[in-house]
């Protein structure tokens, strides 16, 4: 998982992953959408492949890249262990905001 975080810390690679969330793309399509040159895009895609985040399918002379779901499932499983913390904090924030609204309504009624 550390490798995944390290690879995704680079902004262009994260943007590539975000693009591939919408579906498979060729190197040229990724390069065009991110306004990168093709060799630079290929290097980023190679890093993503080496980390196991994307896979490539060769069709004639084109390389089509798509996300591999397993590494992202692993991240989701890891994050799930922290979700209860966030949910508790959001619940407390919601309680606090409701309390503020009640105080505001009571203050307006007194005026």
N, C-alpha and C positions, 0 to 999 in steps of 0.2 A: 504494500500500500504506500510505503514511503516513495517508491519509484513513481507511482501514479501521481502523487502530489508534486513531486519534483518536476515531472514532465509537464504537468498542467500549469505549473507556476509561470511558465513562459507564455506571455499574452497571445502570441500568434498561434501557438499550439492549442491554447484554450479556445480561441476563436474558430480554429479548424474543427474542434470537437463540437462546438455549438452549431456550426454549419452542418456537420454530418449527422446531428440529431434529427435533421429534417429529411435525411435520406442519403444514399450513396452518391458520391460525386467523383469526377475525374480530377486529376492533378490540375489540369487547365481550368476547370470550373472553380476549384478552390482558389487557385491563384487569381483568377479574374475577380471573384467576389471579395477577396481580401486585399486586392490591389498589390499583390506581391509578384515577384518574378517567379518563373517556373522552377529554376534550380533551388531557390530558397524554399519554396513550397514543398518540393520533393524532399529536401533535407528534414523539414519539420515532420512530414508524413512518415519518413523513415524512422525518426525518433519515436513517433507514436506507435508505429508497427513494432519496433524493437521492445517497447514497453508493454505490448500486448493490448493496447487500447483500440487499435484499428486493424483491420485486415484488408488485404488487397486481392482483387480478382482481375486477372489479365484477360482482356477481351481484345483479340487481335493485337494491335499496337497500343491500345489504351489500357491504363491502369485505373480501375475503379476502386475507391476506398469507401469502407463503411465501418461503423463502430462495432466493436465486440461488446456484447452486453455483460459478460461475466465480471470484468473489472469494476464496472459501474454498480453491479449488484453487490459486490464486495464493499464498495464505498457506502452504499445505502445501508447495508447491514451494520457497518461500523457506526454510521451516523445515527441509526435507530437507537443505539444505546444512549445517545445524548438527547434525543427528542423529548423525553419526559422532563428533562431540566428546562428546556425551552418552553414546553407547554405549561409547566408550573409557573414560570416567570410571566408568560402571557396571561395566564389566569389571574395572577396577582395584579398585573397591570390593569386588566379589565375591571377587577374589583375596585381598585384605586380610582379609576376613571369614573366608575359608576358612583362611588362615594363623593367625588368632586361634583358630579352633576347633581346629586341630591342636595349637597350643601348649597350649590348655586341656585337651585330651584327654591329651597327654603329661604335663602337670603333675598331672592326676588319677591317672594310672598310677603315678607316682613316689610318691604318698602312700600 
